[in-house]
């Protein structure tokens, strides 16, 4: 249950950080119209940092979601084995030419 609470808290944190980044982007637009380059540069840097941190938190949230699903799966099927952490590199995977992190594209492939 603690893991589920942690996932929920991480989701709330991601939402809060996204809102904060949106407010800072609005502040950047306001500063652009007023014309103070130092404040604009500082606000732009902060937005960039928040967006990078938000992306990291989203990745962590996905991993927590996997762990919650794994706990439910193990409770439902106790006789089956699963990797406890599928995000680690394994020696048998080293010969397969593939990036560790793949971008996900949910678009429909073009028909040939």
N, C-alpha and C positions, 0 to 999 in steps of 0.2 A: 504494500500500500504506500510505503514511503517513496518508492520509485514513481508511482503514479502521481503522487503529490509533487514530486520534483519535476516531472514532465509538465504538469499543469502550471507550476510556477515559472518554468522556463518559457512556456508559451505566453504567459502574461508579460514576462520580461521582454520578449521579442516584440510584442505588440506595443509596449510602452516605448521601447527604443525606436521603433518605426515611427510612432507619433512624434517623438522628440526630433527625429531627423526631418520629418515633414515641417515641423515648426521652424527648425533652423533653415530649411530651404526657403520658407516664406520670409524669414528674416534676411536672407541673402538677397532676395528680390527687392525687399524694402531698402536695404543698404545700397543696392545698385542704383535705385532711383535717387537716393540722397547723395551718393557719390563719395563715401569715406572708404578709401582703398584699404586702410589698415584693418578696419573692422570687417570689411568684406572678406579679406584674406583669412582672418582668424575664424570667421563663421564658416567659410568654405572648408577650411582645414578640419574643423570640428564635425561638419556634416560627413566628410570623407571618412573620418575615424569612426563615427557612429555607424555608417553604412557597412564598413569592414567588420566591426564588432557584431553588428546585426547578422551579417552573413555567417559568421562563425557560430553564433548562438543558434541560428536556424539549422546548421549542420549538426550541432550537438543535440538539438531537439529531435532531429530525425533518428539519431543513435539511441536516445532515450526511448523514443517510440518503439524502436526495434526491440529494445530490452523488455519493455512492457509486454509486447506481443509474444516474445519468447517465454516469459513467465507464464502467461496464459496458455500457450501451446504446451509447455512442459506439464502444467497442471492437468490439461486435457488428455495428453498422451505421454504418460510417465515412462513408458517402455522405449520410446524413440529417443535417439541422440541427436543433438543439434550443436553447432558451434556456439560457444558462449560469446564470442566476439568475432563476427564475420568481417570486421573492418581491419583486421591485422593482415599483414603480408605473410604468406606461407611458402615454405621452400618448394613445394610441388607446383606453385604458381609462377615461379621465377622464370621458367622457360617459355611462358606464354607472353607474346608481345602485346601488352595492353597497358593503358594508363591506369593508375591506381584510382583516380577520380574521373569518372566519365560524366560529361554533361548530359542531362536528360532532355530529350526532345519528344514531346508528345504530339507532334504534328503528324498528319497522315502522309505516308510516303507516296511519292508520285507513281502513277501506274506507267509501266513501260510497254 
